[in-house]
Amino acid sequence: MNFGSKIVGGLILAGCASLYGCAGQHSEAALQQAGADFQKVKEDSNVLRIAPKDVIRAGESLARADRLSTYWGSGSDVAHYAYLSQRYSEIAREHTNQVLNEERAAKLELERQRLQLALRESKLLSVQQQGKWLEEQMALATTQTDRGLVLTLGDVLFDTGEAELKSSANRVVLKIVQFLQLNPKRVVRIEGYADSTGGKQENLKLSRDRAQSVADVLMDLGIDDKRIQVEGYGDEYPVDANASERGRAQNRRVEIVFSDEKGQLGAAR
């Protein structure tokens, strides 16, 4: 072999080594990412409950990619099975989110039906009895402020970072609906508030979503949306210090401001 041939051969070998090195780095990165994705779904109890088969497939593909990574010249195979593992993890997550959303919707629908049933049963009482009882109940539950008569739905009615109203608020919400039905000229402003957990914009959106979730329940139970205003104030106007869990729970609240008998609301904040 002459000197020129040796140089060409050396360049070819160097090029192959470089290509293999790139392929190896790519397959190694894919394997690490697949492992991280699999670890997340494996530790999620909801994913394990709803999509166990996809988690198993993700684990099997990852194990095969890991075994192949020890063999010379198998970078493309490693990347292939790492991709399969990632895809199965992704499918497991998507399937889980879909089922969780369906379960949440079913739960909300069940609560709505229970409230409507309770509302129908309450109408068996005479209007006069209802009105007197509700006036007494509302008087005990509300506070007179410069904004008007205010009813607070707070304390443990919202989890941190969540806008969904807990079922523990149903009795109070039912009283509000009945009160508004017996006082058709009254309107309400529903004001949402958050604790200091999270950023300003996130808290602002969360507080409005909380107020809207209460408004949605009122509308589901027959209150005209024209009688409802919705506001979100984020973590402004706390009623307790955010330094403790108890204080943060108090600040995760919705305040319902009632108009007077003529339908006039006090000024907003």
BALOBA-1460 file (C-alpha; in Angstrom, 3 decimals):
// residues 269
<rec num="1" residu="m" x="0.000" y="0.000" z="0.000"/>
<rec num="2" residu="n" x="1.533" y="3.320" z="-1.056"/>
<rec num="3" residu="f" x="1.722" y="6.383" z="1.166"/>
<rec num="4" residu="g" x="-1.306" y="8.086" z="-0.492"/>
<rec num="5" residu="s" x="-3.497" y="5.071" z="0.091"/>
<rec num="6" residu="k" x="-2.504" y="5.009" z="3.744"/>
<rec num="7" residu="i" x="-3.501" y="8.653" z="4.148"/>
<rec num="8" residu="v" x="-6.874" y="8.085" z="2.481"/>
<rec num="9" residu="g" x="-7.494" y="5.017" z="4.612"/>
<rec num="10" residu="g" x="-6.609" y="6.942" z="7.745"/>
<rec num="11" residu="l" x="-8.999" y="9.753" z="6.855"/>
<rec num="12" residu="i" x="-11.812" y="7.264" z="6.245"/>
<rec num="13" residu="l" x="-11.206" y="5.606" z="9.604"/>
<rec num="14" residu="a" x="-11.081" y="8.984" z="11.343"/>
<rec num="15" residu="g" x="-14.347" y="9.996" z="9.655"/>
<rec num="16" residu="c" x="-16.067" y="6.786" z="10.706"/>
<rec num="17" residu="a" x="-14.867" y="7.246" z="14.262"/>
<rec num="18" residu="s" x="-16.193" y="10.797" z="14.258"/>
<rec num="19" residu="l" x="-19.565" y="9.689" z="12.898"/>
<rec num="20" residu="y" x="-19.818" y="6.919" z="15.438"/>
<rec num="21" residu="g" x="-18.945" y="9.340" z="18.206"/>
<rec num="22" residu="c" x="-21.759" y="11.679" z="17.115"/>
<rec num="23" residu="a" x="-24.201" y="8.781" z="16.814"/>
<rec num="24" residu="g" x="-23.161" y="7.498" z="20.211"/>
<rec num="25" residu="q" x="-23.692" y="10.888" z="21.819"/>
<rec num="26" residu="h" x="-27.118" y="11.177" z="20.189"/>
<rec num="27" residu="s" x="-28.219" y="7.706" z="21.321"/>
<rec num="28" residu="e" x="-26.892" y="8.342" z="24.838"/>
<rec num="29" residu="a" x="-28.873" y="11.597" z="25.097"/>
<rec num="30" residu="a" x="-32.009" y="9.844" z="23.803"/>
<rec num="31" residu="l" x="-31.516" y="7.043" z="26.344"/>
<rec num="32" residu="q" x="-31.143" y="9.503" z="29.229"/>
<rec num="33" residu="q" x="-34.259" y="11.432" z="28.187"/>
<rec num="34" residu="a" x="-36.267" y="8.224" z="27.831"/>
<rec num="35" residu="g" x="-35.115" y="7.176" z="31.308"/>
<rec num="36" residu="a" x="-36.159" y="10.513" z="32.812"/>
<rec num="37" residu="d" x="-39.602" y="10.351" z="31.145"/>
<rec num="38" residu="f" x="-40.142" y="6.768" z="32.293"/>
<rec num="39" residu="q" x="-39.156" y="7.641" z="35.867"/>
<rec num="40" residu="k" x="-41.838" y="10.369" z="35.972"/>
<rec num="41" residu="v" x="-44.690" y="8.156" z="34.763"/>
<rec num="42" residu="k" x="-43.511" y="5.259" z="36.941"/>
<rec num="43" residu="e" x="-43.763" y="7.448" z="40.059"/>
<rec num="44" residu="d" x="-47.193" y="8.882" z="39.182"/>
<rec num="45" residu="s" x="-49.891" y="6.880" z="40.978"/>
<rec num="46" residu="n" x="-52.592" y="8.106" z="38.580"/>
<rec num="47" residu="v" x="-50.624" y="6.928" z="35.543"/>
<rec num="48" residu="l" x="-50.009" y="3.528" z="37.137"/>
<rec num="49" residu="r" x="-53.724" y="3.213" z="37.893"/>
<rec num="50" residu="i" x="-55.020" y="4.323" z="34.503"/>
<rec num="51" residu="a" x="-52.351" y="3.311" z="31.955"/>
<rec num="52" residu="p" x="-50.320" y="0.408" z="33.431"/>
<rec num="53" residu="k" x="-49.851" y="-1.363" z="30.076"/>
<rec num="54" residu="d" x="-48.268" y="1.699" z="28.473"/>
<rec num="55" residu="v" x="-45.945" y="2.090" z="31.468"/>
<rec num="56" residu="i" x="-44.885" y="-1.551" z="31.126"/>
<rec num="57" residu="r" x="-44.210" y="-1.070" z="27.383"/>
<rec num="58" residu="a" x="-42.192" y="2.064" z="28.134"/>
<rec num="59" residu="g" x="-40.124" y="0.129" z="30.676"/>
<rec num="60" residu="e" x="-39.537" y="-2.804" z="28.330"/>
<rec num="61" residu="s" x="-38.407" y="-0.549" z="25.481"/>
<rec num="62" residu="l" x="-36.121" y="1.371" z="27.827"/>
<rec num="63" residu="a" x="-34.564" y="-1.837" z="29.126"/>
<rec num="64" residu="r" x="-33.912" y="-3.003" z="25.555"/>
<rec num="65" residu="a" x="-32.330" y="0.319" z="24.630"/>
<rec num="66" residu="d" x="-30.153" y="0.112" z="27.729"/>
<rec num="67" residu="r" x="-28.969" y="-3.390" z="26.818"/>
<rec num="68" residu="l" x="-28.224" y="-2.373" z="23.226"/>
<rec num="69" residu="s" x="-26.227" y="0.636" z="24.402"/>
<rec num="70" residu="t" x="-23.460" y="-1.735" z="25.564"/>
<rec num="71" residu="y" x="-22.968" y="-3.160" z="22.040"/>
<rec num="72" residu="w" x="-20.586" y="-1.697" z="19.441"/>
<rec num="73" residu="g" x="-22.272" y="-0.120" z="16.415"/>
<rec num="74" residu="s" x="-25.834" y="-0.168" z="17.805"/>
<rec num="75" residu="g" x="-26.416" y="3.577" z="18.227"/>
<rec num="76" residu="s" x="-29.377" y="3.679" z="15.843"/>
<rec num="77" residu="d" x="-31.004" y="0.739" z="17.628"/>
<rec num="78" residu="v" x="-30.529" y="2.422" z="20.991"/>
<rec num="79" residu="a" x="-32.098" y="5.638" z="19.678"/>
<rec num="80" residu="h" x="-35.001" y="3.656" z="18.163"/>
<rec num="81" residu="y" x="-35.954" y="1.852" z="21.364"/>
<rec num="82" residu="a" x="-35.339" y="4.962" z="23.451"/>
<rec num="83" residu="y" x="-37.817" y="6.756" z="21.179"/>
<rec num="84" residu="l" x="-40.343" y="3.941" z="21.620"/>
<rec num="85" residu="s" x="-39.963" y="4.169" z="25.390"/>
<rec num="86" residu="q" x="-40.483" y="7.944" z="25.310"/>
<rec num="87" residu="r" x="-43.540" y="7.559" z="23.100"/>
<rec num="88" residu="y" x="-45.122" y="4.952" z="25.389"/>
<rec num="89" residu="s" x="-44.475" y="7.237" z="28.379"/>
<rec num="90" residu="e" x="-46.100" y="10.103" z="26.494"/>
<rec num="91" residu="i" x="-49.101" y="7.946" z="25.542"/>
<rec num="92" residu="a" x="-49.483" y="6.870" z="29.180"/>
<rec num="93" residu="r" x="-49.471" y="10.509" z="30.294"/>
<rec num="94" residu="e" x="-51.964" y="11.594" z="27.598"/>
<rec num="95" residu="h" x="-54.312" y="8.703" z="28.395"/>
<rec num="96" residu="t" x="-54.128" y="9.503" z="32.103"/>
<rec num="97" residu="n" x="-54.890" y="13.206" z="31.578"/>
<rec num="98" residu="q" x="-57.886" y="12.331" z="29.402"/>
<rec num="99" residu="v" x="-59.320" y="9.931" z="31.983"/>
<rec num="100" residu="l" x="-58.687" y="12.360" z="34.864"/>
<rec num="101" residu="n" x="-60.524" y="15.105" z="32.973"/>
<rec num="102" residu="e" x="-63.430" y="12.747" z="32.337"/>
<rec num="103" residu="e" x="-63.517" y="11.738" z="36.014"/>
<rec num="104" residu="r" x="-63.442" y="15.390" z="37.079"/>
<rec num="105" residu="a" x="-66.257" y="16.264" z="34.681"/>
<rec num="106" residu="a" x="-68.329" y="13.322" z="35.926"/>
<rec num="107" residu="k" x="-67.774" y="14.399" z="39.528"/>
<rec num="108" residu="l" x="-68.832" y="17.967" z="38.770"/>
<rec num="109" residu="e" x="-71.926" y="16.737" z="36.931"/>
<rec num="110" residu="l" x="-72.871" y="14.537" z="39.887"/>
<rec num="111" residu="e" x="-72.505" y="17.463" z="42.298"/>
<rec num="112" residu="r" x="-74.594" y="19.651" z="39.996"/>
<rec num="113" residu="q" x="-77.357" y="17.029" z="39.902"/>
<rec num="114" residu="r" x="-77.307" y="16.720" z="43.694"/>
<rec num="115" residu="l" x="-77.620" y="20.475" z="44.054"/>
<rec num="116" residu="q" x="-80.501" y="20.611" z="41.588"/>
<rec num="117" residu="l" x="-82.257" y="17.813" z="43.476"/>
<rec num="118" residu="a" x="-81.812" y="19.627" z="46.779"/>
<rec num="119" residu="l" x="-83.100" y="22.809" z="45.169"/>
<rec num="120" residu="r" x="-86.227" y="21.051" z="43.885"/>
<rec num="121" residu="e" x="-86.851" y="19.485" z="47.285"/>
<rec num="122" residu="s" x="-86.501" y="22.841" z="49.013"/>
<rec num="123" residu="k" x="-89.236" y="24.283" z="46.802"/>
<rec num="124" residu="l" x="-91.719" y="22.023" z="48.553"/>
<rec num="125" residu="l" x="-91.612" y="24.509" z="51.427"/>
<rec num="126" residu="s" x="-93.880" y="27.484" z="51.141"/>
<rec num="127" residu="v" x="-92.346" y="30.624" z="49.693"/>
<rec num="128" residu="q" x="-93.116" y="32.476" z="52.896"/>
<rec num="129" residu="q" x="-91.365" y="29.890" z="55.068"/>
<rec num="130" residu="q" x="-88.423" y="29.809" z="52.703"/>
<rec num="131" residu="g" x="-88.073" y="33.560" z="52.615"/>
<rec num="132" residu="k" x="-88.098" y="33.988" z="56.376"/>
<rec num="133" residu="w" x="-85.646" y="31.158" z="56.948"/>
<rec num="134" residu="l" x="-83.273" y="32.367" z="54.228"/>
<rec num="135" residu="e" x="-83.305" y="35.947" z="55.456"/>
<rec num="136" residu="e" x="-82.282" y="34.714" z="58.897"/>
<rec num="137" residu="q" x="-79.583" y="32.450" z="57.493"/>
<rec num="138" residu="m" x="-78.150" y="35.135" z="55.212"/>
<rec num="139" residu="a" x="-78.156" y="37.678" z="58.007"/>
<rec num="140" residu="l" x="-76.051" y="35.324" z="60.124"/>
<rec num="141" residu="a" x="-73.632" y="34.474" z="57.309"/>
<rec num="142" residu="t" x="-73.043" y="37.899" z="55.743"/>
<rec num="143" residu="t" x="-71.126" y="40.987" z="56.823"/>
<rec num="144" residu="q" x="-72.100" y="44.566" z="56.067"/>
<rec num="145" residu="t" x="-69.207" y="46.449" z="54.411"/>
<rec num="146" residu="d" x="-68.743" y="49.635" z="52.409"/>
<rec num="147" residu="r" x="-69.073" y="47.471" z="49.275"/>
<rec num="148" residu="g" x="-72.408" y="46.079" z="50.452"/>
<rec num="149" residu="l" x="-73.537" y="42.863" z="52.067"/>
<rec num="150" residu="v" x="-70.691" y="40.321" z="51.715"/>
<rec num="151" residu="l" x="-70.775" y="36.541" z="52.045"/>
<rec num="152" residu="t" x="-67.389" y="34.795" z="52.164"/>
<rec num="153" residu="l" x="-66.806" y="31.339" z="50.731"/>
<rec num="154" residu="g" x="-63.384" y="30.667" z="52.145"/>
<rec num="155" residu="d" x="-61.237" y="28.640" z="54.465"/>
<rec num="156" residu="v" x="-61.044" y="25.071" z="53.078"/>
<rec num="157" residu="l" x="-63.184" y="25.521" z="49.962"/>
<rec num="158" residu="f" x="-60.211" y="25.710" z="47.560"/>
<rec num="159" residu="d" x="-56.967" y="23.754" z="47.479"/>
<rec num="160" residu="t" x="-53.700" y="25.540" z="46.771"/>
<rec num="161" residu="g" x="-53.430" y="26.204" z="43.041"/>
<rec num="162" residu="e" x="-56.919" y="24.867" z="42.297"/>
<rec num="163" residu="a" x="-60.022" y="26.690" z="41.055"/>
<rec num="164" residu="e" x="-62.496" y="23.852" z="41.567"/>
<rec num="165" residu="l" x="-65.011" y="24.535" z="44.317"/>
<rec num="166" residu="k" x="-65.120" y="21.760" z="46.902"/>
<rec num="167" residu="s" x="-68.386" y="19.996" z="47.674"/>
<rec num="168" residu="s" x="-68.259" y="21.431" z="51.209"/>
<rec num="169" residu="a" x="-69.471" y="24.721" z="49.689"/>
<rec num="170" residu="n" x="-72.649" y="23.217" z="48.248"/>
<rec num="171" residu="r" x="-74.954" y="24.079" z="51.139"/>
<rec num="172" residu="v" x="-73.910" y="27.708" z="51.111"/>
<rec num="173" residu="v" x="-74.190" y="27.917" z="47.324"/>
<rec num="174" residu="l" x="-77.683" y="26.424" z="47.518"/>
<rec num="175" residu="k" x="-78.743" y="29.097" z="50.008"/>
<rec num="176" residu="i" x="-77.421" y="31.802" z="47.683"/>
<rec num="177" residu="v" x="-79.417" y="30.393" z="44.764"/>
<rec num="178" residu="q" x="-82.595" y="30.237" z="46.828"/>
<rec num="179" residu="f" x="-82.061" y="33.748" z="48.150"/>
<rec num="180" residu="l" x="-81.594" y="35.123" z="44.622"/>
<rec num="181" residu="q" x="-84.653" y="33.258" z="43.378"/>
<rec num="182" residu="l" x="-86.759" y="34.808" z="46.125"/>
<rec num="183" residu="n" x="-85.211" y="38.242" z="45.456"/>
<rec num="184" residu="p" x="-85.232" y="38.516" z="41.650"/>
<rec num="185" residu="k" x="-84.070" y="42.155" z="41.567"/>
<rec num="186" residu="r" x="-80.887" y="41.514" z="43.492"/>
<rec num="187" residu="v" x="-77.610" y="40.980" z="41.630"/>
<rec num="188" residu="v" x="-74.238" y="39.781" z="42.862"/>
<rec num="189" residu="r" x="-70.581" y="40.487" z="42.248"/>
<rec num="190" residu="i" x="-68.437" y="37.396" z="42.778"/>
<rec num="191" residu="e" x="-64.871" y="38.303" z="43.754"/>
<rec num="192" residu="g" x="-62.072" y="35.735" z="43.707"/>
<rec num="193" residu="y" x="-58.907" y="35.852" z="45.801"/>
<rec num="194" residu="a" x="-55.750" y="33.731" z="46.014"/>
<rec num="195" residu="d" x="-53.006" y="33.233" z="48.572"/>
<rec num="196" residu="s" x="-49.434" y="34.381" z="47.859"/>
<rec num="197" residu="t" x="-48.335" y="31.010" z="46.449"/>
<rec num="198" residu="g" x="-47.286" y="31.499" z="42.819"/>
<rec num="199" residu="g" x="-46.632" y="34.588" z="40.684"/>
<rec num="200" residu="k" x="-48.782" y="37.696" z="40.408"/>
<rec num="201" residu="q" x="-50.256" y="36.893" z="36.985"/>
<rec num="202" residu="e" x="-50.833" y="33.261" z="37.917"/>
<rec num="203" residu="n" x="-52.626" y="34.301" z="41.105"/>
<rec num="204" residu="l" x="-54.717" y="36.851" z="39.217"/>
<rec num="205" residu="k" x="-55.915" y="34.209" z="36.743"/>
<rec num="206" residu="l" x="-56.494" y="31.679" z="39.524"/>
<rec num="207" residu="s" x="-58.594" y="34.118" z="41.555"/>
<rec num="208" residu="r" x="-60.797" y="34.900" z="38.562"/>
<rec num="209" residu="d" x="-61.153" y="31.192" z="37.763"/>
<rec num="210" residu="r" x="-62.305" y="30.598" z="41.346"/>
<rec num="211" residu="a" x="-64.911" y="33.314" z="41.106"/>
<rec num="212" residu="q" x="-66.019" y="31.960" z="37.725"/>
<rec num="213" residu="s" x="-66.405" y="28.431" z="39.117"/>
<rec num="214" residu="v" x="-68.874" y="29.780" z="41.699"/>
<rec num="215" residu="a" x="-70.675" y="31.794" z="39.017"/>
<rec num="216" residu="d" x="-70.928" y="28.675" z="36.836"/>
<rec num="217" residu="v" x="-72.624" y="26.751" z="39.648"/>
<rec num="218" residu="l" x="-75.134" y="29.578" z="40.184"/>
<rec num="219" residu="m" x="-75.923" y="29.682" z="36.458"/>
<rec num="220" residu="d" x="-76.222" y="25.882" z="36.309"/>
<rec num="221" residu="l" x="-78.868" y="26.172" z="39.017"/>
<rec num="222" residu="g" x="-80.922" y="28.703" z="37.120"/>
<rec num="223" residu="i" x="-79.558" y="32.167" z="38.011"/>
<rec num="224" residu="d" x="-79.441" y="34.446" z="34.962"/>
<rec num="225" residu="d" x="-75.890" y="35.373" z="33.993"/>
<rec num="226" residu="k" x="-77.007" y="39.021" z="33.667"/>
<rec num="227" residu="r" x="-77.372" y="39.072" z="37.455"/>
<rec num="228" residu="i" x="-73.774" y="37.975" z="38.016"/>
<rec num="229" residu="q" x="-70.519" y="39.934" z="37.769"/>
<rec num="230" residu="v" x="-67.141" y="38.216" z="38.136"/>
<rec num="231" residu="e" x="-63.893" y="39.800" z="39.364"/>
<rec num="232" residu="g" x="-60.460" y="38.420" z="40.270"/>
<rec num="233" residu="y" x="-58.051" y="40.234" z="42.570"/>
<rec num="234" residu="g" x="-55.196" y="37.732" z="42.809"/>
<rec num="235" residu="d" x="-53.315" y="37.843" z="46.103"/>
<rec num="236" residu="e" x="-54.378" y="41.404" z="46.870"/>
<rec num="237" residu="y" x="-56.546" y="42.222" z="49.898"/>
<rec num="238" residu="p" x="-55.495" y="39.247" z="52.102"/>
<rec num="239" residu="v" x="-57.578" y="38.707" z="55.236"/>
<rec num="240" residu="d" x="-54.768" y="36.895" z="57.055"/>
<rec num="241" residu="a" x="-50.987" y="36.610" z="56.860"/>
<rec num="242" residu="n" x="-49.670" y="34.302" z="54.124"/>
<rec num="243" residu="a" x="-46.849" y="33.143" z="56.413"/>
<rec num="244" residu="s" x="-48.822" y="30.147" z="57.704"/>
<rec num="245" residu="e" x="-50.944" y="27.455" z="56.066"/>
<rec num="246" residu="r" x="-53.932" y="28.631" z="58.090"/>
<rec num="247" residu="g" x="-53.474" y="32.164" z="56.796"/>
<rec num="248" residu="r" x="-53.092" y="31.014" z="53.197"/>
<rec num="249" residu="a" x="-56.253" y="28.889" z="53.535"/>
<rec num="250" residu="q" x="-58.177" y="31.972" z="54.701"/>
<rec num="251" residu="n" x="-56.906" y="33.952" z="51.716"/>
<rec num="252" residu="r" x="-58.017" y="31.286" z="49.211"/>
<rec num="253" residu="r" x="-61.584" y="32.518" z="49.107"/>
<rec num="254" residu="v" x="-64.469" y="33.907" z="47.102"/>
<rec num="255" residu="e" x="-66.506" y="36.839" z="48.371"/>
<rec num="256" residu="i" x="-70.048" y="37.351" z="47.115"/>
<rec num="257" residu="v" x="-71.228" y="40.941" z="47.262"/>
<rec num="258" residu="f" x="-75.037" y="41.374" z="47.172"/>
<rec num="259" residu="s" x="-76.785" y="44.387" z="45.753"/>
<rec num="260" residu="d" x="-79.571" y="46.149" z="47.593"/>
<rec num="261" residu="e" x="-83.210" y="45.228" z="46.972"/>
<rec num="262" residu="k" x="-83.300" y="47.555" z="43.959"/>
<rec num="263" residu="g" x="-80.366" y="45.855" z="42.282"/>
<rec num="264" residu="q" x="-77.730" y="48.508" z="43.042"/>
<rec num="265" residu="l" x="-74.263" y="47.155" z="43.808"/>
<rec num="266" residu="g" x="-71.701" y="48.990" z="45.883"/>
<rec num="267" residu="a" x="-68.458" y="50.148" z="44.285"/>
<rec num="268" residu="a" x="-65.900" y="47.488" z="43.404"/>
<rec num="269" residu="r" x="-62.465" y="47.504" z="44.993"/>
